[in-house]
Structure formats: C-alpha cells, structure tokens
C-alpha cells in the first residue's frame, strides 16, 4: 500500500505528455470543430478503425487472435452557428466485437456560437459521462491499448444518456449534469424491467503552465436488476476522481496520474452488494521524434477496499508510430496480477498489436 501511494504521489510531481499536440485538452464533451467560415447547414463524416492482434497466456482464454477492436463512424451536422448534432455508431460492440451500437446521439447548443472560444454550452442526449480524464478523452487520443481496468469494470462503453451544462474555455471550465446511472453498454440495460435511476455529475478542470488537472464525481444509485436466478438489489453508485498532468510546452515528456474512490457493484457480479472501491493509474509517454513515442503504464484496482488481498495491478510498456496524420501503429505488453482469480490465472501477460486509422 505504501508503494502504491508513493508511486502515485511521484506521478503527481512529474505528471504529463501530449502526442505531437494531437492529444486534445480533456473536455466533458467534444465540441464541434468547424473551420469553414460558413457554419450553417453543414454536415461531415468522421470516425476511426482499430484493427489488432491480441495474445495472452492467461488460462482459459484464447492464446492469440485477430479482432476488429473498434469501428466507429459519426455524422456531424451544423444547423447554424449555435446548434449542432452528432450521431455515432460503433460497429464492433459486444463480446465478439461484431455488434452495432449507438454511442453518441446528442444535440448541442452554444448561445455564444461555436466560433467563440469560451462561454456556456448545453448538450442533451447520449454522450460520454464526464468523470475521470480517460472517460472524457476520445478513444483515438488515448495512447494505451485500453482504458483503465476500473474504468472498464464500471463504465462499459463510456457513454450514457442525459443533459450537461458546461461553462468556461478550453483551459478552465466547470460543468454539471444529470445522467442515467447506467452506461449504454451496461449489461443491466438489456432487461426492460430494470428501473431507471438518474444521478448528478459534476466537475471542474484547470490548466496553469505545465500543469493541468481536474476533479469530478457522480453520486446516485445503481438500479435493482432481476433476471432468472440473478436478483440484485438497488445499491449505491458513487465515484470521485482527481487527476493531474505535467507537460511543459514543447516537452517530449507527458505524464498523467489519476486516483479514484467510490462505491458500486460490478455489473451482474455474483456479489449483489456494493463495495467500496479505489483505483489509480500513471501513464507516462516520451516522444522520441515527430513520429515515435514510447509509453509506460501502471494501474491498480481494488474492487473491495474493505477486504485484504483484493488489489489487482498492471505494469506495461508500449511504443507507437504515427505513419502519417491518418494512421498509427502501436505495440503494447503488460503484466497483470489479480489475487482474486483462480491460482492458474492470478498472474498473466498480454501482448497487443494495433493498426489505427482516423478519418
């Protein structure tokens, strides 16, 4: 535990990295980017593909296979200078990465027009839940192979449905919103008898010199769920996140640290009660040149902080090459330890090779 706290504290002292300026400032929503002078009745298509090879020596899993990790296409439409809408569909959702699923479906209104660099913005519909910096960052801009383990456990697919208000500029802003307590990829969404729960979400971000950080949280309940032999009661669902980044202007080094505490049950887990949980990560990247970047990663996730010997860890290294402005190839290796697994799967390694194309 002391080592965990020391490592996280060290990350906050030397936090940050951006990939050739392509890593966007983390925002709770992706504001429309329109370079044309005429911003009326204008639509455009965007998206990305991620094709990869994945291998693991974890017992009970495939030793190696190719898969279409993500295939996302979005249509963006600018009605006028103050209103826009986005519809994006993921074609690689589900357990086999072969199911189509709506990810973004929102309308956005900015009273001061999207040409303004600051001011209030309202977003209504399906969008990313703005808690934790990885959850608020678009997938192509995350340099590691996957989001954090604790993120995947509680925020399947990142997005939910709700309304969000934010105010400020690209460097300093705050936001509040009301969201469905389940994400659109949450398995409990599949049962029509699941009662809805609405919870508040809130946060603030600020940037000063080489440092950028944020505080965010949500507080509510996970609804009851009953299907066949599974009967799960209504439980707490609350999280608080703090993150800090260190990246001096023009520096080749970028380090981020994040810490999360909360209470929730893992969706459809055998244990019906919510547990106190915590998680942390450090992601460090170093840019060798305009094309090549090396990455180091550390994560911890404790899904029951009241019990002993529950903390799982990940140590990883990786490398990425920007072939051009559209294509990136990446290779990652990570070593995992999960004390709660069966003895044959408590320690295992994973290797991921990915080709990504943005358009």
VOZASE-445261 format. One record per residue (C-alpha): residue in one letter; x, y, z. Coordinates in steps of 0.02 Angstrom, whole numbers, padded with zeros to 5 digits. Example, Ala and Ser with C-alpha at 12.3 -4.5 7.8 and 13.67 -1.06 7.14 Angstrom:
# VOZASE-445261
 residu   east  north     up
      a  00615 -00225  00390
      s  00684 -00053  00357
***
This chain:
# VOZASE-445261
 residu   east  north     up
      x  00000  00000  00000
      x  00142  00120  00041
      x  00222  00081 -00127
      x  00058  00117 -00215
      x  00038  00285 -00131
      x  00219  00330 -00161
      x  00208  00290 -00345
      x  00050  00391 -00367
      x  00124  00536 -00269
      x  00277  00531 -00381
      x  00166  00538 -00534
      x  00086  00698 -00469
      x  00258  00777 -00450
      x  00312  00735 -00629
      x  00146  00724 -00720
      x  00106  00740 -00915
      x  00134  00707 -01110
      x  00049  00751 -01274
      x  00071  00658 -01439
      x  00136  00793 -01556
      x -00003  00907 -01499
      x -00134  00783 -01558
      x -00192  00738 -01382
      x -00337  00856 -01356
      x -00370  00954 -01199
      x -00485  00843 -01098
      x -00662  00907 -01106
      x -00826  00833 -01043
      x -00891  00844 -01221
      x -00812  00854 -01392
      x -00861  01023 -01460
      x -00891  01034 -01646
      x -00738  01090 -01742
      x -00785  01186 -01898
      x -00651  01279 -01995
      x -00764  01343 -02134
      x -00821  01523 -02123
      x -00999  01470 -02163
      x -01060  01365 -02015
      x -01240  01347 -02075
      x -01316  01185 -02142
      x -01151  01094 -02150
      x -01125  00909 -02118
      x -00971  00798 -02115
      x -00922  00620 -02077
      x -00785  00568 -01957
      x -00729  00408 -01872
      x -00591  00281 -01846
      x -00545  00098 -01864
      x -00439 -00005 -01744
      x -00382 -00175 -01806
      x -00274 -00277 -01690
      x -00190 -00440 -01641
      x -00208 -00490 -01459
      x -00118 -00629 -01366
      x -00121 -00684 -01183
      x -00054 -00829 -01079
      x -00200 -00811 -00957
      x -00277 -00982 -00926
      x -00447 -01010 -01005
      x -00427 -00875 -01140
      x -00377 -00881 -01323
      x -00188 -00883 -01338
      x -00193 -00765 -01487
      x -00316 -00696 -01614
      x -00354 -00553 -01732
      x -00503 -00442 -01699
      x -00589 -00285 -01755
      x -00571 -00189 -01592
      x -00666 -00032 -01642
      x -00753  00031 -01797
      x -00840  00195 -01765
      x -00924  00311 -01890
      x -01001  00479 -01844
      x -01107  00602 -01938
      x -01095  00781 -01876
      x -01214  00917 -01930
      x -01203  01104 -01901
      x -01377  01181 -01911
      x -01313  01357 -01881
      x -01179  01445 -01781
      x -01261  01398 -01616
      x -01328  01221 -01642
      x -01254  01056 -01696
      x -01292  00870 -01680
      x -01192  00710 -01684
      x -01238  00530 -01715
      x -01101  00398 -01700
      x -01117  00210 -01715
      x -00994  00080 -01655
      x -00991 -00073 -01769
      x -00877 -00177 -01658
      x -00976 -00181 -01495
      x -01024 -00334 -01394
      x -00925 -00482 -01329
      x -00871 -00534 -01505
      x -00843 -00355 -01568
      x -00970 -00382 -01707
      x -01124 -00288 -01646
      x -01183 -00115 -01700
      x -01222  00005 -01557
      x -01263  00191 -01550
      x -01130  00281 -01447
      x -01160  00468 -01471
      x -01330  00539 -01511
      x -01339  00717 -01446
      x -01391  00893 -01486
      x -01278  01035 -01432
      x -01321  01219 -01411
      x -01197  01360 -01379
      x -01280  01531 -01355
      x -01120  01623 -01396
      x -01093  01523 -01558
      x -00962  01388 -01588
      x -00844  01520 -01658
      x -00822  01588 -01481
      x -00677  01514 -01382
      x -00774  01521 -01218
      x -00949  01528 -01147
      x -01087  01409 -01094
      x -01134  01251 -01190
      x -01284  01136 -01169
      x -01280  00954 -01227
      x -01432  00839 -01224
      x -01431  00653 -01269
      x -01310  00506 -01270
      x -01132  00565 -01232
      x -00980  00517 -01129
      x -01004  00528 -00940
      x -00881  00665 -00887
      x -00792  00580 -00741
      x -00606  00541 -00745
      x -00493  00605 -00884
      x -00489  00441 -00983
      x -00678  00433 -00988
      x -00683  00611 -01058
      x -00548  00584 -01190
      x -00593  00517 -01362
      x -00532  00341 -01398
      x -00406  00384 -01537
      x -00316  00504 -01419
      x -00283  00375 -01283
      x -00108  00308 -01307
      x -00130  00147 -01206
      x -00216 -00006 -01280
      x -00368  00007 -01166
      x -00440  00123 -01037
      x -00406  00079 -00854
      x -00465 -00085 -00780
      x -00577  00004 -00655
      x -00650  00110 -00795
      x -00696 -00046 -00894
      x -00773 -00125 -00739
      x -00895  00017 -00703
      x -00912  00120 -00863
      x -00936 -00003 -01005
      x -00936  00099 -01168
      x -00908  00265 -01076
      x -01071  00344 -01136
      x -01239  00368 -01051
      x -01393  00475 -01084
      x -01427  00642 -01002
      x -01405  00829 -01006
      x -01244  00925 -00973
      x -01205  01109 -00947
      x -01026  01172 -00956
      x -00952  01347 -00948
      x -00777  01416 -00970
      x -00644  01400 -01104
      x -00526  01265 -01166
      x -00408  01286 -01017
      x -00526  01315 -00871
      x -00707  01260 -00861
      x -00836  01183 -00746
      x -00989  01076 -00780
      x -01143  00997 -00702
      x -01266  00872 -00773
      x -01396  00738 -00743
      x -01369  00565 -00819
      x -01444  00392 -00824
      x -01345  00297 -00693
      x -01307  00154 -00815
      x -01194  00166 -00967
      x -01264  00116 -01136
      x -01156 -00040 -01135
      x -01203 -00094 -00959
      x -01270 -00273 -00963
      x -01411 -00223 -00845
      x -01480 -00114 -00985
      x -01531 -00271 -01079
      x -01677 -00306 -00961
      x -01830 -00197 -00989
      x -01886 -00219 -00808
      x -01733 -00127 -00742
      x -01795  00033 -00661
      x -01711  00194 -00711
      x -01602  00296 -00595
      x -01544  00474 -00627
      x -01390  00544 -00543
      x -01296  00709 -00544
      x -01123  00727 -00620
      x -01007  00874 -00587
      x -00829  00929 -00613
      x -00701  01065 -00642
      x -00540  01072 -00744
      x -00400  01200 -00747
      x -00233  01224 -00834
      x -00089  01330 -00772
      x  00080  01324 -00859
      x  00144  01147 -00869
      x  00007  01079 -00756
      x -00171  01028 -00795
      x -00290  00943 -00676
      x -00469  00905 -00636
      x -00592  00850 -00503
      x -00752  00760 -00549
      x -00883  00649 -00472
      x -01055  00570 -00477
      x -01172  00518 -00338
      x -01326  00408 -00352
      x -01386  00228 -00360
      x -01371  00076 -00472
      x -01548  00010 -00502
      x -01611 -00160 -00448
      x -01596 -00299 -00576
      x -01685 -00466 -00585
      x -01671 -00597 -00722
      x -01689 -00784 -00694
      x -01579 -00839 -00549
      x -01499 -00666 -00538
      x -01581 -00550 -00413
      x -01481 -00393 -00372
      x -01544 -00256 -00256
      x -01532 -00069 -00283
      x -01360 -00011 -00225
      x -01251  00144 -00207
      x -01160  00206 -00362
      x -01042  00349 -00324
      x -00868  00399 -00382
      x -00743  00539 -00355
      x -00595  00566 -00471
      x -00439  00675 -00460
      x -00310  00686 -00599
      x -00156  00787 -00635
      x -00049  00807 -00790
      x  00126  00878 -00811
      x  00178  00931 -00985
      x  00283  01087 -01012
      x  00258  01173 -01178
      x  00368  01090 -01308
      x  00422  00950 -01191
      x  00444  00772 -01254
      x  00381  00705 -01087
      x  00199  00692 -01039
      x  00142  00608 -00877
      x -00034  00589 -00807
      x -00088  00523 -00639
      x -00265  00483 -00583
      x -00345  00423 -00422
      x -00522  00360 -00398
      x -00625  00312 -00247
      x -00806  00258 -00246
      x -00937  00129 -00208
      x -01029  00017 -00331
      x -01058 -00163 -00377
      x -00979 -00234 -00533
      x -01123 -00260 -00657
      x -01202 -00434 -00643
      x -01066 -00492 -00523
      x -01108 -00635 -00405
      x -01096 -00516 -00256
      x -01256 -00412 -00252
      x -01197 -00282 -00128
      x -01098 -00128 -00174
      x -00919 -00121 -00111
      x -00802  00023 -00078
      x -00681  00031 -00224
      x -00525  00126 -00271
      x -00410  00137 -00420
      x -00260  00233 -00483
      x -00150  00244 -00636
      x  00007  00328 -00701
      x  00030  00346 -00889
      x  00198  00414 -00948
      x  00244  00446 -01129
      x  00405  00507 -01208
      x  00415  00570 -01385
      x  00574  00511 -01470
      x  00540  00612 -01628
      x  00394  00679 -01729
      x  00331  00502 -01765
      x  00386  00386 -01625
      x  00328  00378 -01444
      x  00366  00258 -01301
      x  00240  00229 -01162
      x  00247  00164 -00984
      x  00091  00117 -00885
      x  00048  00069 -00707
      x -00127  00034 -00639
      x -00206 -00030 -00480
      x -00387 -00077 -00447
      x -00463 -00134 -00284
      x -00644 -00186 -00306
      x -00669 -00210 -00118
      x -00559 -00096 -00015
      x -00633 -00163  00148
      x -00557 -00335  00116
      x -00374 -00387  00114
      x -00277 -00450 -00037
      x -00402 -00386 -00166
      x -00292 -00264 -00262
      x -00251 -00307 -00442
      x -00107 -00223 -00534
      x -00046 -00194 -00711
      x  00129 -00145 -00770
      x  00151 -00110 -00954
      x  00265 -00040 -01089
      x  00223  00010 -01266
      x  00276  00101 -01423
      x  00177  00196 -01555
      x  00222  00261 -01727
      x  00123  00392 -01823
      x  00145  00334 -02002
      x  00052  00488 -02061
      x -00088  00601 -01998
      x -00216  00464 -02029
      x -00127  00304 -01974
      x -00043  00246 -01813
      x  00032  00076 -01771
      x  00059  00026 -01589
      x  00128 -00119 -01489
      x  00098 -00145 -01302
      x  00147 -00278 -01175
      x  00078 -00286 -00998
      x  00099 -00395 -00845
      x -00054 -00421 -00735
      x -00083 -00488 -00560
      x -00261 -00523 -00498
      x -00259 -00602 -00323
      x -00445 -00643 -00328
      x -00428 -00754 -00483
      x -00401 -00941 -00477
      x -00219 -00990 -00446
      x -00187 -01028 -00630
      x -00244 -00854 -00685
      x -00181 -00741 -00545
      x -00029 -00686 -00649
      x -00029 -00670 -00837
      x  00044 -00572 -00983
      x -00040 -00489 -01131
      x  00026 -00428 -01299
      x -00071 -00311 -01414
      x -00026 -00250 -01588
      x -00143 -00122 -01666
      x -00162 -00025 -01828
      x -00272  00130 -01811
      x -00342  00237 -01950
      x -00433  00402 -01920
      x -00539  00497 -02045
***
